[in-house]
Amino acid sequence: MPAKSKAQQKAAGAALSAKRGETPKSKLKGASREMMESMTEKQLEEFAATKTKDKPEHAAR
């Protein structure tokens, strides 16, 4: 499932980095922390790999 916004894609990238041990988990906040805890590495890769062209900065609620 692709990310719906640039912000979601960035949060997934940060969560993926922490899940792989490249970034300390203590640096994560908000959505990226929740994503890291609740999603698999494969799911995070799919979100983080989403092209950001034509995506809104933030998804409409």
PQR file of N, CA, C, O and H, with PARSE charges and radii, in Angstrom:
ATOM      1  N   MET A   1       0.846  -1.175   0.000 -0.4000 1.5000
ATOM      2  CA  MET A   1       0.000   0.000   0.000 -0.0000 2.0000
ATOM      3  C   MET A   1       0.891   1.237   0.000  0.5500 1.7000
ATOM      4  O   MET A   1       1.728   1.393   0.889 -0.5500 1.4000
ATOM      5  N   PRO A   2       0.728   2.099  -0.962 -0.5600 1.5000
ATOM      6  CA  PRO A   2       1.587   3.285  -1.032  0.2800 2.0000
ATOM      7  C   PRO A   2       1.181   4.356  -0.029  0.5500 1.7000
ATOM      8  O   PRO A   2       0.041   4.393   0.434 -0.5500 1.4000
ATOM      9  N   ALA A   3       2.125   5.219   0.294 -0.4000 1.5000
ATOM     10  CA  ALA A   3       1.854   6.343   1.177 -0.0000 2.0000
ATOM     11  C   ALA A   3       0.901   7.310   0.475  0.5500 1.7000
ATOM     12  O   ALA A   3       0.942   7.452  -0.747 -0.5500 1.4000
ATOM     13  H   ALA A   3       3.051   5.189  -0.082  0.4000 1.0000
ATOM     14  N   LYS A   4       0.044   7.974   1.254 -0.4000 1.5000
ATOM     15  CA  LYS A   4      -0.933   8.898   0.685 -0.0000 2.0000
ATOM     16  C   LYS A   4      -0.425  10.331   0.663  0.5500 1.7000
ATOM     17  O   LYS A   4      -1.033  11.187   0.019 -0.5500 1.4000
ATOM     18  H   LYS A   4       0.012   7.859   2.247  0.4000 1.0000
ATOM     19  N   SER A   5       0.682  10.611   1.357 -0.4000 1.5000
ATOM     20  CA  SER A   5       1.208  11.971   1.394 -0.0000 2.0000
ATOM     21  C   SER A   5       2.722  11.944   1.570  0.5500 1.7000
ATOM     22  O   SER A   5       3.302  10.910   1.900 -0.5500 1.4000
ATOM     23  H   SER A   5       1.176   9.916   1.880  0.4000 1.0000
ATOM     24  N   LYS A   6       3.349  13.091   1.346 -0.4000 1.5000
ATOM     25  CA  LYS A   6       4.791  13.210   1.537 -0.0000 2.0000
ATOM     26  C   LYS A   6       5.152  13.011   3.003  0.5500 1.7000
ATOM     27  O   LYS A   6       6.168  12.391   3.316 -0.5500 1.4000
ATOM     28  H   LYS A   6       2.878  13.931   1.077  0.4000 1.0000
ATOM     29  N   ALA A   7       4.328  13.531   3.896 -0.4000 1.5000
ATOM     30  CA  ALA A   7       4.596  13.411   5.331 -0.0000 2.0000
ATOM     31  C   ALA A   7       4.566  11.942   5.766  0.5500 1.7000
ATOM     32  O   ALA A   7       5.398  11.512   6.565 -0.5500 1.4000
ATOM     33  H   ALA A   7       3.502  14.035   3.642  0.4000 1.0000
ATOM     34  N   GLN A   8       3.613  11.181   5.241 -0.4000 1.5000
ATOM     35  CA  GLN A   8       3.508   9.768   5.574 -0.0000 2.0000
ATOM     36  C   GLN A   8       4.720   8.999   5.039  0.5500 1.7000
ATOM     37  O   GLN A   8       5.223   8.089   5.699 -0.5500 1.4000
ATOM     38  H   GLN A   8       2.938  11.531   4.592  0.4000 1.0000
ATOM     39  N   GLN A   9       5.179   9.365   3.854 -0.4000 1.5000
ATOM     40  CA  GLN A   9       6.343   8.718   3.256 -0.0000 2.0000
ATOM     41  C   GLN A   9       7.595   9.001   4.081  0.5500 1.7000
ATOM     42  O   GLN A   9       8.411   8.106   4.302 -0.5500 1.4000
ATOM     43  H   GLN A   9       4.771  10.104   3.318  0.4000 1.0000
ATOM     44  N   LYS A  10       7.748  10.242   4.534 -0.4000 1.5000
ATOM     45  CA  LYS A  10       8.909  10.617   5.346 -0.0000 2.0000
ATOM     46  C   LYS A  10       8.889   9.899   6.697  0.5500 1.7000
ATOM     47  O   LYS A  10       9.928   9.446   7.178 -0.5500 1.4000
ATOM     48  H   LYS A  10       7.086  10.970   4.354  0.4000 1.0000
ATOM     49  N   ALA A  11       7.710   9.797   7.304 -0.4000 1.5000
ATOM     50  CA  ALA A  11       7.583   9.106   8.587 -0.0000 2.0000
ATOM     51  C   ALA A  11       7.939   7.627   8.439  0.5500 1.7000
ATOM     52  O   ALA A  11       8.587   7.046   9.310 -0.5500 1.4000
ATOM     53  H   ALA A  11       6.866  10.164   6.914  0.4000 1.0000
ATOM     54  N   ALA A  12       7.517   7.030   7.342 -0.4000 1.5000
ATOM     55  CA  ALA A  12       7.839   5.624   7.095 -0.0000 2.0000
ATOM     56  C   ALA A  12       9.343   5.441   6.911  0.5500 1.7000
ATOM     57  O   ALA A  12       9.911   4.456   7.384 -0.5500 1.4000
ATOM     58  H   ALA A  12       6.991   7.502   6.634  0.4000 1.0000
ATOM     59  N   GLY A  13       9.989   6.384   6.228 -0.4000 1.5000
ATOM     60  CA  GLY A  13      11.441   6.312   6.044 -0.0000 2.0000
ATOM     61  C   GLY A  13      12.176   6.401   7.367  0.5500 1.7000
ATOM     62  O   GLY A  13      13.143   5.671   7.586 -0.5500 1.4000
ATOM     63  H   GLY A  13       9.528   7.184   5.844  0.4000 1.0000
ATOM     64  N   ALA A  14      11.740   7.274   8.244 -0.4000 1.5000
ATOM     65  CA  ALA A  14      12.360   7.408   9.561 -0.0000 2.0000
ATOM     66  C   ALA A  14      12.141   6.147  10.392  0.5500 1.7000
ATOM     67  O   ALA A  14      13.057   5.683  11.071 -0.5500 1.4000
ATOM     68  H   ALA A  14      10.954   7.867   8.067  0.4000 1.0000
ATOM     69  N   ALA A  15      10.936   5.594  10.341 -0.4000 1.5000
ATOM     70  CA  ALA A  15      10.626   4.372  11.078 -0.0000 2.0000
ATOM     71  C   ALA A  15      11.444   3.192  10.557  0.5500 1.7000
ATOM     72  O   ALA A  15      11.925   2.372  11.338 -0.5500 1.4000
ATOM     73  H   ALA A  15      10.191   5.971   9.789  0.4000 1.0000
ATOM     74  N   LEU A  16      11.598   3.112   9.255 -0.4000 1.5000
ATOM     75  CA  LEU A  16      12.384   2.037   8.647 -0.0000 2.0000
ATOM     76  C   LEU A  16      13.846   2.133   9.079  0.5500 1.7000
ATOM     77  O   LEU A  16      14.475   1.119   9.382 -0.5500 1.4000
ATOM     78  H   LEU A  16      11.207   3.779   8.620  0.4000 1.0000
ATOM     79  N   SER A  17      14.376   3.330   9.105 -0.4000 1.5000
ATOM     80  CA  SER A  17      15.748   3.545   9.528 -0.0000 2.0000
ATOM     81  C   SER A  17      15.955   3.080  10.975  0.5500 1.7000
ATOM     82  O   SER A  17      16.967   2.455  11.292 -0.5500 1.4000
ATOM     83  H   SER A  17      13.866   4.154   8.859  0.4000 1.0000
ATOM     84  N   ALA A  18      15.004   3.386  11.836 -0.4000 1.5000
ATOM     85  CA  ALA A  18      15.102   2.966  13.238 -0.0000 2.0000
ATOM     86  C   ALA A  18      14.943   1.458  13.374  0.5500 1.7000
ATOM     87  O   ALA A  18      15.637   0.828  14.173 -0.5500 1.4000
ATOM     88  H   ALA A  18      14.182   3.894  11.578  0.4000 1.0000
ATOM     89  N   LYS A  19      14.039   0.882  12.604 -0.4000 1.5000
ATOM     90  CA  LYS A  19      13.813  -0.566  12.667 -0.0000 2.0000
ATOM     91  C   LYS A  19      15.070  -1.321  12.243  0.5500 1.7000
ATOM     92  O   LYS A  19      15.354  -2.400  12.763 -0.5500 1.4000
ATOM     93  H   LYS A  19      13.476   1.394  11.956  0.4000 1.0000
ATOM     94  N   ARG A  20      15.823  -0.754  11.295 -0.4000 1.5000
ATOM     95  CA  ARG A  20      17.063  -1.383  10.825 -0.0000 2.0000
ATOM     96  C   ARG A  20      18.245  -1.087  11.736  0.5500 1.7000
ATOM     97  O   ARG A  20      19.317  -1.665  11.552 -0.5500 1.4000
ATOM     98  H   ARG A  20      15.592   0.123  10.872  0.4000 1.0000
ATOM     99  N   GLY A  21      18.077  -0.204  12.712 -0.4000 1.5000
ATOM    100  CA  GLY A  21      19.153   0.121  13.638 -0.0000 2.0000
ATOM    101  C   GLY A  21      20.071   1.222  13.148  0.5500 1.7000
ATOM    102  O   GLY A  21      21.132   1.444  13.732 -0.5500 1.4000
ATOM    103  H   GLY A  21      17.207   0.265  12.861  0.4000 1.0000
ATOM    104  N   GLU A  22      19.690   1.914  12.092 -0.4000 1.5000
ATOM    105  CA  GLU A  22      20.518   2.983  11.539 -0.0000 2.0000
ATOM    106  C   GLU A  22      20.319   4.301  12.286  0.5500 1.7000
ATOM    107  O   GLU A  22      21.197   5.164  12.273 -0.5500 1.4000
ATOM    108  H   GLU A  22      18.828   1.734  11.617  0.4000 1.0000
ATOM    109  N   THR A  23      19.168   4.455  12.935 -0.4000 1.5000
ATOM    110  CA  THR A  23      18.826   5.649  13.692 -0.0000 2.0000
ATOM    111  C   THR A  23      18.341   5.203  15.071  0.5500 1.7000
ATOM    112  O   THR A  23      17.628   4.205  15.172 -0.5500 1.4000
ATOM    113  H   THR A  23      18.454   3.755  12.945  0.4000 1.0000
ATOM    114  N   PRO A  24      18.709   5.919  16.131 -0.5600 1.5000
ATOM    115  CA  PRO A  24      18.216   5.533  17.464  0.2800 2.0000
ATOM    116  C   PRO A  24      16.693   5.667  17.559  0.5500 1.7000
ATOM    117  O   PRO A  24      16.122   6.643  17.073 -0.5500 1.4000
ATOM    118  N   LYS A  25      16.043   4.694  18.181 -0.4000 1.5000
ATOM    119  CA  LYS A  25      14.590   4.728  18.337 -0.0000 2.0000
ATOM    120  C   LYS A  25      14.156   5.928  19.163  0.5500 1.7000
ATOM    121  O   LYS A  25      13.033   6.409  19.015 -0.5500 1.4000
ATOM    122  H   LYS A  25      16.506   3.901  18.576  0.4000 1.0000
ATOM    123  N   SER A  26      15.022   6.409  20.019 -0.4000 1.5000
ATOM    124  CA  SER A  26      14.688   7.557  20.869 -0.0000 2.0000
ATOM    125  C   SER A  26      14.503   8.841  20.063  0.5500 1.7000
ATOM    126  O   SER A  26      13.912   9.796  20.567 -0.5500 1.4000
ATOM    127  H   SER A  26      15.935   6.018  20.140  0.4000 1.0000
ATOM    128  N   LYS A  27      14.989   8.886  18.832 -0.4000 1.5000
ATOM    129  CA  LYS A  27      14.857  10.070  17.983 -0.0000 2.0000
ATOM    130  C   LYS A  27      13.481  10.155  17.311  0.5500 1.7000
ATOM    131  O   LYS A  27      13.114  11.206  16.785 -0.5500 1.4000
ATOM    132  H   LYS A  27      15.469   8.110  18.422  0.4000 1.0000
ATOM    133  N   LEU A  28      12.719   9.052  17.326 -0.4000 1.5000
ATOM    134  CA  LEU A  28      11.418   9.034  16.660 -0.0000 2.0000
ATOM    135  C   LEU A  28      10.355   9.710  17.502  0.5500 1.7000
ATOM    136  O   LEU A  28      10.375   9.642  18.731 -0.5500 1.4000
ATOM    137  H   LEU A  28      13.018   8.198  17.753  0.4000 1.0000
ATOM    138  N   LYS A  29       9.417  10.371  16.814 -0.4000 1.5000
ATOM    139  CA  LYS A  29       8.297  11.018  17.478 -0.0000 2.0000
ATOM    140  C   LYS A  29       7.024  10.729  16.697  0.5500 1.7000
ATOM    141  O   LYS A  29       7.073  10.447  15.500 -0.5500 1.4000
ATOM    142  H   LYS A  29       9.401  10.426  15.816  0.4000 1.0000
ATOM    143  N   GLY A  30       5.908  10.797  17.364 -0.4000 1.5000
ATOM    144  CA  GLY A  30       4.599  10.726  16.723 -0.0000 2.0000
ATOM    145  C   GLY A  30       4.383   9.546  15.811  0.5500 1.7000
ATOM    146  O   GLY A  30       4.561   8.394  16.206 -0.5500 1.4000
ATOM    147  H   GLY A  30       5.869  11.025  18.337  0.4000 1.0000
ATOM    148  N   ALA A  31       3.993   9.846  14.572 -0.4000 1.5000
ATOM    149  CA  ALA A  31       3.603   8.814  13.613 -0.0000 2.0000
ATOM    150  C   ALA A  31       4.739   7.849  13.296  0.5500 1.7000
ATOM    151  O   ALA A  31       4.507   6.650  13.136 -0.5500 1.4000
ATOM    152  H   ALA A  31       3.849  10.782  14.251  0.4000 1.0000
ATOM    153  N   SER A  32       5.966   8.362  13.204 -0.4000 1.5000
ATOM    154  CA  SER A  32       7.077   7.465  12.864 -0.0000 2.0000
ATOM    155  C   SER A  32       7.310   6.443  13.970  0.5500 1.7000
ATOM    156  O   SER A  32       7.640   5.293  13.680 -0.5500 1.4000
ATOM    157  H   SER A  32       6.154   9.335  13.334  0.4000 1.0000
ATOM    158  N   ARG A  33       7.148   6.837  15.229 -0.4000 1.5000
ATOM    159  CA  ARG A  33       7.299   5.892  16.351 -0.0000 2.0000
ATOM    160  C   ARG A  33       6.205   4.829  16.294  0.5500 1.7000
ATOM    161  O   ARG A  33       6.475   3.642  16.479 -0.5500 1.4000
ATOM    162  H   ARG A  33       6.880   7.772  15.464  0.4000 1.0000
ATOM    163  N   GLU A  34       4.975   5.256  16.039 -0.4000 1.5000
ATOM    164  CA  GLU A  34       3.863   4.300  15.952 -0.0000 2.0000
ATOM    165  C   GLU A  34       4.053   3.343  14.777  0.5500 1.7000
ATOM    166  O   GLU A  34       3.782   2.148  14.897 -0.5500 1.4000
ATOM    167  H   GLU A  34       4.755   6.220  15.889  0.4000 1.0000
ATOM    168  N   MET A  35       4.515   3.865  13.648 -0.4000 1.5000
ATOM    169  CA  MET A  35       4.743   3.023  12.473 -0.0000 2.0000
ATOM    170  C   MET A  35       5.824   1.986  12.751  0.5500 1.7000
ATOM    171  O   MET A  35       5.685   0.822  12.375 -0.5500 1.4000
ATOM    172  H   MET A  35       4.735   4.836  13.551  0.4000 1.0000
ATOM    173  N   MET A  36       6.898   2.408  13.409 -0.4000 1.5000
ATOM    174  CA  MET A  36       8.005   1.506  13.695 -0.0000 2.0000
ATOM    175  C   MET A  36       7.539   0.337  14.575  0.5500 1.7000
ATOM    176  O   MET A  36       7.974  -0.799  14.389 -0.5500 1.4000
ATOM    177  H   MET A  36       7.011   3.354  13.714  0.4000 1.0000
ATOM    178  N   GLU A  37       6.657   0.625  15.525 -0.4000 1.5000
ATOM    179  CA  GLU A  37       6.203  -0.401  16.454 -0.0000 2.0000
ATOM    180  C   GLU A  37       5.135  -1.320  15.849  0.5500 1.7000
ATOM    181  O   GLU A  37       5.053  -2.491  16.218 -0.5500 1.4000
ATOM    182  H   GLU A  37       6.303   1.548  15.676  0.4000 1.0000
ATOM    183  N   SER A  38       4.322  -0.803  14.930 -0.4000 1.5000
ATOM    184  CA  SER A  38       3.179  -1.575  14.465 -0.0000 2.0000
ATOM    185  C   SER A  38       3.320  -2.192  13.070  0.5500 1.7000
ATOM    186  O   SER A  38       2.504  -3.031  12.691 -0.5500 1.4000
ATOM    187  H   SER A  38       4.389   0.148  14.631  0.4000 1.0000
ATOM    188  N   MET A  39       4.336  -1.795  12.303 -0.4000 1.5000
ATOM    189  CA  MET A  39       4.467  -2.283  10.933 -0.0000 2.0000
ATOM    190  C   MET A  39       5.719  -3.135  10.764  0.5500 1.7000
ATOM    191  O   MET A  39       6.698  -2.981  11.494 -0.5500 1.4000
ATOM    192  H   MET A  39       5.000  -1.113  12.612  0.4000 1.0000
ATOM    193  N   THR A  40       5.666  -4.036   9.787 -0.4000 1.5000
ATOM    194  CA  THR A  40       6.829  -4.854   9.486 -0.0000 2.0000
ATOM    195  C   THR A  40       7.804  -4.053   8.636  0.5500 1.7000
ATOM    196  O   THR A  40       7.455  -3.004   8.095 -0.5500 1.4000
ATOM    197  H   THR A  40       4.871  -4.160   9.194  0.4000 1.0000
ATOM    198  N   GLU A  41       9.016  -4.550   8.522 -0.4000 1.5000
ATOM    199  CA  GLU A  41      10.026  -3.873   7.702 -0.0000 2.0000
ATOM    200  C   GLU A  41       9.584  -3.814   6.239  0.5500 1.7000
ATOM    201  O   GLU A  41       9.805  -2.811   5.561 -0.5500 1.4000
ATOM    202  H   GLU A  41       9.300  -5.402   8.961  0.4000 1.0000
ATOM    203  N   LYS A  42       8.967  -4.880   5.760 -0.4000 1.5000
ATOM    204  CA  LYS A  42       8.492  -4.912   4.372 -0.0000 2.0000
ATOM    205  C   LYS A  42       7.417  -3.847   4.143  0.5500 1.7000
ATOM    206  O   LYS A  42       7.446  -3.157   3.124 -0.5500 1.4000
ATOM    207  H   LYS A  42       8.788  -5.695   6.311  0.4000 1.0000
ATOM    208  N   GLN A  43       6.472  -3.703   5.071 -0.4000 1.5000
ATOM    209  CA  GLN A  43       5.428  -2.684   4.939 -0.0000 2.0000
ATOM    210  C   GLN A  43       6.040  -1.283   4.932  0.5500 1.7000
ATOM    211  O   GLN A  43       5.641  -0.426   4.144 -0.5500 1.4000
ATOM    212  H   GLN A  43       6.448  -4.263   5.899  0.4000 1.0000
ATOM    213  N   LEU A  44       7.005  -1.064   5.813 -0.4000 1.5000
ATOM    214  CA  LEU A  44       7.668   0.242   5.869 -0.0000 2.0000
ATOM    215  C   LEU A  44       8.417   0.536   4.583  0.5500 1.7000
ATOM    216  O   LEU A  44       8.424   1.674   4.114 -0.5500 1.4000
ATOM    217  H   LEU A  44       7.329  -1.761   6.453  0.4000 1.0000
ATOM    218  N   GLU A  45       9.051  -0.484   4.007 -0.4000 1.5000
ATOM    219  CA  GLU A  45       9.759  -0.301   2.733 -0.0000 2.0000
ATOM    220  C   GLU A  45       8.792   0.144   1.643  0.5500 1.7000
ATOM    221  O   GLU A  45       9.124   1.020   0.845 -0.5500 1.4000
ATOM    222  H   GLU A  45       9.045  -1.408   4.389  0.4000 1.0000
ATOM    223  N   GLU A  46       7.591  -0.454   1.597 -0.4000 1.5000
ATOM    224  CA  GLU A  46       6.601  -0.088   0.590 -0.0000 2.0000
ATOM    225  C   GLU A  46       6.161   1.366   0.754  0.5500 1.7000
ATOM    226  O   GLU A  46       6.033   2.089  -0.234 -0.5500 1.4000
ATOM    227  H   GLU A  46       7.322  -1.166   2.246  0.4000 1.0000
ATOM    228  N   PHE A  47       5.931   1.793   1.979 -0.4000 1.5000
ATOM    229  CA  PHE A  47       5.529   3.178   2.231 -0.0000 2.0000
ATOM    230  C   PHE A  47       6.666   4.137   1.895  0.5500 1.7000
ATOM    231  O   PHE A  47       6.442   5.165   1.257 -0.5500 1.4000
ATOM    232  H   PHE A  47       6.035   1.206   2.782  0.4000 1.0000
ATOM    233  N   ALA A  48       7.870   3.810   2.315 -0.4000 1.5000
ATOM    234  CA  ALA A  48       9.012   4.701   2.120 -0.0000 2.0000
ATOM    235  C   ALA A  48       9.407   4.809   0.649  0.5500 1.7000
ATOM    236  O   ALA A  48       9.956   5.830   0.235 -0.5500 1.4000
ATOM    237  H   ALA A  48       8.052   2.974   2.833  0.4000 1.0000
ATOM    238  N   ALA A  49       9.141   3.786  -0.139 -0.4000 1.5000
ATOM    239  CA  ALA A  49       9.530   3.783  -1.547 -0.0000 2.0000
ATOM    240  C   ALA A  49       8.526   4.502  -2.445  0.5500 1.7000
ATOM    241  O   ALA A  49       8.768   4.641  -3.644 -0.5500 1.4000
ATOM    242  H   ALA A  49       8.695   2.957   0.197  0.4000 1.0000
ATOM    243  N   THR A  50       7.426   4.953  -1.900 -0.4000 1.5000
ATOM    244  CA  THR A  50       6.406   5.659  -2.671 -0.0000 2.0000
ATOM    245  C   THR A  50       6.982   6.916  -3.305  0.5500 1.7000
ATOM    246  O   THR A  50       7.688   7.679  -2.647 -0.5500 1.4000
ATOM    247  H   THR A  50       7.229   4.840  -0.926  0.4000 1.0000
ATOM    248  N   LYS A  51       6.687   7.130  -4.562 -0.4000 1.5000
ATOM    249  CA  LYS A  51       7.101   8.351  -5.248 -0.0000 2.0000
ATOM    250  C   LYS A  51       6.330   9.528  -4.658  0.5500 1.7000
ATOM    251  O   LYS A  51       5.124   9.426  -4.436 -0.5500 1.4000
ATOM    252  H   LYS A  51       6.113   6.511  -5.097  0.4000 1.0000
ATOM    253  N   THR A  52       7.008  10.635  -4.405 -0.4000 1.5000
ATOM    254  CA  THR A  52       6.347  11.780  -3.788 -0.0000 2.0000
ATOM    255  C   THR A  52       5.815  12.784  -4.796  0.5500 1.7000
ATOM    256  O   THR A  52       5.122  13.729  -4.418 -0.5500 1.4000
ATOM    257  H   THR A  52       7.988  10.718  -4.586  0.4000 1.0000
ATOM    258  N   LYS A  53       6.124  12.598  -6.054 -0.4000 1.5000
ATOM    259  CA  LYS A  53       5.619  13.516  -7.075 -0.0000 2.0000
ATOM    260  C   LYS A  53       4.083  13.442  -7.097  0.5500 1.7000
ATOM    261  O   LYS A  53       3.504  12.356  -7.061 -0.5500 1.4000
ATOM    262  H   LYS A  53       6.687  11.831  -6.360  0.4000 1.0000
ATOM    263  N   ASP A  54       3.456  14.584  -7.155 -0.4000 1.5000
ATOM    264  CA  ASP A  54       1.999  14.711  -7.198 -0.0000 2.0000
ATOM    265  C   ASP A  54       1.301  14.271  -5.905  0.5500 1.7000
ATOM    266  O   ASP A  54       0.086  14.072  -5.900 -0.5500 1.4000
ATOM    267  H   ASP A  54       3.927  15.466  -7.184  0.4000 1.0000
ATOM    268  N   LYS A  55       2.042  14.121  -4.828 -0.4000 1.5000
ATOM    269  CA  LYS A  55       1.439  13.780  -3.530 -0.0000 2.0000
ATOM    270  C   LYS A  55       1.294  15.072  -2.725  0.5500 1.7000
ATOM    271  O   LYS A  55       2.159  15.943  -2.807 -0.5500 1.4000
ATOM    272  H   LYS A  55       3.029  14.283  -4.831  0.4000 1.0000
ATOM    273  N   PRO A  56       0.229  15.209  -1.958 -0.5600 1.5000
ATOM    274  CA  PRO A  56       0.105  16.388  -1.101  0.2800 2.0000
ATOM    275  C   PRO A  56       1.097  16.296   0.062  0.5500 1.7000
ATOM    276  O   PRO A  56       1.544  15.205   0.415 -0.5500 1.4000
ATOM    277  N   GLU A  57       1.439  17.440   0.652 -0.4000 1.5000
ATOM    278  CA  GLU A  57       2.349  17.424   1.801 -0.0000 2.0000
ATOM    279  C   GLU A  57       1.727  16.632   2.951  0.5500 1.7000
ATOM    280  O   GLU A  57       2.405  15.837   3.603 -0.5500 1.4000
ATOM    281  H   GLU A  57       1.076  18.327   0.365  0.4000 1.0000
ATOM    282  N   HIS A  58       0.426  16.854   3.196 -0.4000 1.5000
ATOM    283  CA  HIS A  58      -0.296  16.131   4.255 -0.0000 2.0000
ATOM    284  C   HIS A  58      -1.596  15.583   3.662  0.5500 1.7000
ATOM    285  O   HIS A  58      -2.235  16.225   2.829 -0.5500 1.4000
ATOM    286  H   HIS A  58      -0.124  17.499   2.666  0.4000 1.0000
ATOM    287  N   ALA A  59      -1.965  14.401   4.104 -0.4000 1.5000
ATOM    288  CA  ALA A  59      -3.200  13.777   3.609 -0.0000 2.0000
ATOM    289  C   ALA A  59      -4.420  14.447   4.236  0.5500 1.7000
ATOM    290  O   ALA A  59      -4.382  14.879   5.389 -0.5500 1.4000
ATOM    291  H   ALA A  59      -1.446  13.880   4.781  0.4000 1.0000
ATOM    292  N   ALA A  60      -5.479  14.526   3.478 -0.4000 1.5000
ATOM    293  CA  ALA A  60      -6.738  15.060   4.012 -0.0000 2.0000
ATOM    294  C   ALA A  60      -7.350  14.018   4.943  0.5500 1.7000
ATOM    295  O   ALA A  60      -7.312  12.821   4.658 -0.5500 1.4000
ATOM    296  H   ALA A  60      -5.509  14.175   2.542  0.4000 1.0000
ATOM    297  N   ARG A  61      -7.901  14.471   6.029 -0.4000 1.5000
ATOM    298  CA  ARG A  61      -8.480  13.519   7.000 -0.0000 2.0000
ATOM    299  C   ARG A  61      -9.883  13.174   6.667  0.5500 1.7000
ATOM    300  O   ARG A  61     -10.511  12.391   7.378 -0.5500 1.4000
ATOM    301  H   ARG A  61      -7.932  15.444   6.260  0.4000 1.0000
TER
END
